[in-house]
Amino acid sequence: MSKIEWCDRTINPVVGCTRVSKGCENCYAEKMAGRGILQQFPQYQEVNDGGKWNHQTAFVASELEKPLRWRKPRRIFVCSMGDLFHESVPDEWIHAVVDVARRCPQHTFQLLTKRPERFAAFFDAYPAAYVGNPLALPSNIWLGVSVEDQATADERIPLLLRVPAAVRFVSAEPLLGPIAIDRYLSDWWHNRNSGVVTDDGPVESTGRLAWLICGGESGPGARPMHPDWARGLRDQCQEAGVAFFLKQNGEFADSGTIPASGVVEVAPGYEMIRVGKKQAGRELDGRTWEECPDG
């Protein structure tokens, strides 16, 4: 079983990455890849030097054999220890993941990236196989982008919406500020030109977001998540009828409820204190949010 709340299992056919934005600053995968526990896989030694990504990626073919052995349906997060759409990943590795998903219709394969420009280009390069034929991209592949603030949301979500997929989702973790995503959740984006212009021309939207995952940062160097940032995303999702999943609050809690020193001012007049992931918990306004799409 996976320790990641929104999936059942993880597989890592591609390992390795490169930091691209503020959300990568305390990357858990980068640190884990440098630990001895993972050195049973020689590929981690190829992509990580002393606990730091070295901008390389490696293919672990044996990881793609696992879903073939699992008969019970599972939600599988692909590449929790890397980015399948990293610039160094050859198309053949991506095709290998798609092919396994096609062979395992009982499972859901969740592909999450900070590089939507790569997967947009990947699918654009095969219009006859993907864009022109919705059956060619298996419906059990969910595509998602990871964002941490308004800038990364506005950069990555429009690219996600141009790619055909049964389910598109956003992971706002670590959430480092408030994000307005209501326009990406509305019918205005559904099956019409988004109005966003890139170097290649207007970006066309082929669908809506179906799921939003939200979470605070945990581990060494964690930054606090204001609960209003999570509330804002939850409220926008509820208004649009989009599934909302709060993975964790991170390391911090409202300082007014816990007597201690060392508070951090997250917003004017609002202070939080580090209490640890377990004590901070997963609740928002008295309940746990674990909504998932029907796909």
C-alpha positions, -999 to 999 in steps of 0.1 A, spaced: 0 0 0 11 36 -6 15 62 21 2 88 -3 -34 92 6 -49 97 -29 -35 66 -45 -33 29 -36 1 21 -50 31 38 -66 54 26 -94 86 43 -106 94 32 -142 113 66 -145 134 80 -117 152 113 -115 142 149 -119 154 186 -119 140 214 -98 118 238 -118 100 261 -93 95 270 -56 75 239 -50 106 218 -56 126 235 -28 121 207 -2 116 178 -26 110 146 -6 119 124 -36 152 141 -41 162 134 -5 148 99 -5 168 90 -37 200 98 -19 193 74 11 208 40 14 174 23 16 169 30 -21 203 20 -33 190 -15 -39 180 1 -72 212 11 -91 192 36 -111 190 59 -81 227 62 -80 226 73 -117 203 102 -111 212 115 -76 245 127 -61 246 131 -24 209 137 -20 206 161 -50 192 155 -84 219 155 -111 195 164 -140 195 128 -153 167 102 -155 168 64 -156 143 38 -168 134 9 -144 116 -16 -166 108 -40 -138 84 -14 -123 61 -18 -153 57 -55 -145 40 -48 -112 6 -37 -125 4 -67 -147 5 -89 -115 -21 -70 -96 -56 -83 -103 -75 -61 -78 -82 -27 -93 -58 0 -79 -52 37 -84 -15 38 -93 6 70 -90 32 67 -118 66 82 -110 65 94 -74 103 95 -76 107 115 -108 88 131 -136 77 110 -166 77 141 -187 112 153 -178 130 168 -208 156 139 -207 129 112 -209 127 97 -244 92 92 -260 98 54 -258 96 54 -220 63 73 -221 49 49 -247 58 20 -224 37 35 -196 8 41 -220 10 5 -233 10 -10 -198 -21 11 -189 -38 -3 -221 -29 -38 -209 -43 -32 -174 -78 -17 -178 -87 -27 -143 -63 -1 -129 -62 37 -130 -28 53 -138 -23 88 -124 4 108 -143 14 140 -125 40 165 -138 54 199 -134 61 199 -172 28 200 -190 45 216 -220 62 183 -225 31 161 -224 13 186 -246 40 184 -272 41 146 -268 4 142 -276 5 169 -303 32 149 -321 8 120 -325 -25 136 -336 -38 105 -355 -31 83 -325 -43 105 -297 -60 138 -304 -79 125 -334 -89 92 -317 -101 94 -280 -100 57 -278 -63 56 -284 -54 72 -251 -67 47 -225 -95 61 -204 -77 47 -173 -49 73 -177 -55 104 -156 -33 134 -164 -24 160 -137 -2 190 -131 15 200 -98 12 237 -89 21 257 -58 9 292 -64 -10 314 -88 19 318 -112 24 281 -116 -13 274 -118 -17 299 -147 13 285 -165 5 248 -162 -33 243 -160 -41 258 -195 -16 233 -210 -33 205 -191 -67 214 -204 -56 211 -241 -46 174 -237 -73 148 -242 -77 126 -211 -106 110 -193 -97 128 -161 -76 159 -156 -65 169 -121 -44 194 -102 -22 187 -72 -17 220 -52 10 207 -29 29 222 -14 4 250 -14 24 282 -9 -2 308 -14 -38 315 -25 -49 303 -59 -79 313 -80 -88 285 -103 -125 292 -108 -121 301 -145 -105 267 -151 -134 249 -135 -162 267 -154 -180 258 -186 -163 287 -203 -133 264 -206 -153 234 -218 -148 226 -255 -138 261 -266 -108 282 -272 -93 292 -239 -80 326 -251 -46 318 -238 -19 325 -264 14 307 -266 43 309 -290 25 283 -310 -8 302 -311 -40 299 -290 -44 270 -266 -76 251 -272 -94 235 -242 -108 201 -246 -123 197 -212 -126 206 -176 -107 198 -144 -123 169 -126 -102 167 -94 -81 190 -71 -57 177 -45 -45 201 -19 -18 198 7 6 216 30 43 209 31 59 185 55 94 175 64 126 195 71 123 231 60 85 229 55 67 262 48 33 268 64 0 266 46 -27 291 56 -60 273 61 -77 300 41 -57 290 10 -71 255 13 -106 268 20 -105 290 -11 -97 260 -33 -123 238 -16 -150 265 -20 -142 270 -57 -144 232 -63 -177 229 -44 -192 257 -64 -181 240 -97 -190 205 -86 -153 194 -88 -140 167 -64 -117 181 -36 -91 161 -17 -72 176 12 -41 154 16 -26 171 47 -23 204 65 15 201 66 36 208 97 18 239 110 -14 247 130 -31 279 142 -9 292 170 -40 304 189 -51 268 197 -17 255 208 3 273 236 39 274 224 66 297 212 82 301 178 52 313 159 53 322 122 32 350 108 16 336 76 -6 366 69 -11 400 86 -25 392 120 -25 354 116 2 333 131 9 296 129 32 273 148 50 241 138 35 211 155 43 183 132 24 166 104 6 142 127 -8 169 151 -16 193 123 -38 165 108 -59 164 77 -91 181 87 -104 214 74 -133 230 92 -140 199 113 -140 173 86 -117 152 63 -120 159 26 -114 128 4 -136 134 -27 -125 117 -59 -137 118 -95 -159 90 -107 -136 81 -136 
